[in-house]
Amino acid sequence: MNKYIVIAEEGERDLIAKYLPDCDYPVIVTGVGAINIIRSLQDLPRDAELINIGYAGSANFDIGTLVEVTEVRLNHPNVTYPEPTLPLTPIAEISNIQYPTSNILKSVCFSNCDFVLASDYKDCVFDMELAFIAALGFKSVSALKIVSDNLSLHAYHDLTHGVE
């Protein structure tokens, strides 16, 4: 079985129990950011199906909002260059896993190399891993994000006890 749940930090493991309670896929804890993603996932078979679950920031979604990510791209607000948008697979299409489908938003995720503290982008979420996961070329990548903050590192840390 080449199906995995991918989380950035050990503290996100409780999100699996809360939002994907019947999922028994092996869990990979990668660490935060691109280099940790690449090092942690580079040897997985490319026919693997991954579900990334974790915290994300948003400029305007309420803290605690559950978001199923439909596509991911990098966030580079100071320059424009051609770069692909990476579509994600709906969780329901890769598995019969039960997950909350009511009160869930569908949105784009922008991945960054640093914590986003300000953005003009609305109705989206920001993380530091998903675009790098999707760019590695796995059979399918799905993502469920829980809004932890409104672009505040302090609020993120208070909620998650994660990266400082």
N, C-alpha and C positions, 0 to 999 in steps of 0.2 A: 504494500500500500504506500504510494508516494503522495501522501496528503499530510500537510503540516500546518500547525498554527505558528505564526511568527509574531513575537512581541519584542519590543526594544529593551524593556527593563523588567526585572523580576517582579516589581511592584504592579505590573499590568496583568499578572497571572490571575488575580481576582476578577478581572473583567471577563475572562473566559468562563468562569463559574457563573457569573451573573448573566451574561448575554448569550453564551453558547453552551448551556449547561449539559447538553447531551453529546457534546463533541468529545471524542476520545482520541483525536489525532495527537501525535507526538508534538511537543512544544519546543520551539527553538527560541532561545533568548539571545538576541544578536548584539545588544549594546546599541547606543545611540549613534546615528550618523552613517554617512556613505561608506567609509572605510570598514566600519564594523559590519555593515550589511554585506559588503562584498566578501570579506573574510569568512563570515559565518555561513553564507549561502553558496559560495562558489563551487563547492563540490557536490551539491545536491543534483540529482538527475533532472534534466530539463523537462521531463514529462511529469514533474511534480505539480501538484495543485496546492497553492498556498492561500491561507486566510490570515491576513494581517489584522490584528485587533490592537487598539491602543488609544492613547490620549492624543488630542490635537487641539490647537488653538483656533479661534475664529474671531473675526472683527465684530460680528453681529449676532451669531447664534448664541442662544442662552447656554450657560454652563450646565452640563448634564445632558445636552441634546445628543441623541444618537443619530449618527450619519452613516449611511451606506455609500461608499465612494463609487462613483460611476466612471471616473477617469482621473488620471494624475498627470501632472506636468511639473517641471521645475519652476521655482519662483526666482526670477532675476529681474527686479524692478528697475534697474538702472540701464539696461541694454536690451535691445531687441535683436534676435537672430532666429533663423529657422530652426525649429526644434519640434520633434513629434509630441503629440498628446498621446498618452498611453491609455487605451480603454481597459477597464477592468471587467471581470466576469461577475455577474450577480451571484451572491452566495447561493441562492436557491438553484442555480444552474449547475453547480459543481458538487452538490451534496444534498442529502435529505435532512441536513441539520436544521433543527428548529431554532429560530432566533426571533426576537421581537420584530414584528413587521408593522405594528401600529405605532403611531407617533414617531416614525423614523423618517428622516429627511434623506433625500438623495442629492449628492453634491459632488463637485470637483474638489480634489485635494491638490494643494501646491506644496511640494517638498522643497526644503531649504537646507543650506549648509550651516545655518545658525538659527537660533530662536527668533521668531518674528515678533517684534515689539510694536510695529505700526504697519498698516497697509491700507491702501484705498480699495482693495478687493473685498467685496461683500458676498454673502451667500456661498461661502466656501470654507474649507478648513485648511490648516497649515500643519505639516509635520516635518520630520527630518529623515524619514526612511522610505516612504512608499514608492516614490519615483525610482529609487535605486533598486528596490525589490523588483518592480515591474520591468525595468530595463534589462534585467538579467536573462529574460527570455523563457520563463517557465510556461508550461502548458496553460495554466490559468492562475491569475492572482485576483483575489477578492479582498475587500477591506471594510472593516467596521470601526468607526472612530467615535470616541466619546469626547465631547468638547469639555476641556479641563479649564480653559481660561479664555479671556477676551484680550489676548495678546499681552499678557502680563506674566513674566517669569516668576514673580513672587506668588501670584495666585496658582500658577501651575505647580510650583514647588510645595505650597501649602496643601494642595489636594493630593498630589501624587507622591510626595517625598522623593521625587526623582532628581534629575540633573539639576545642579545648582549653577 
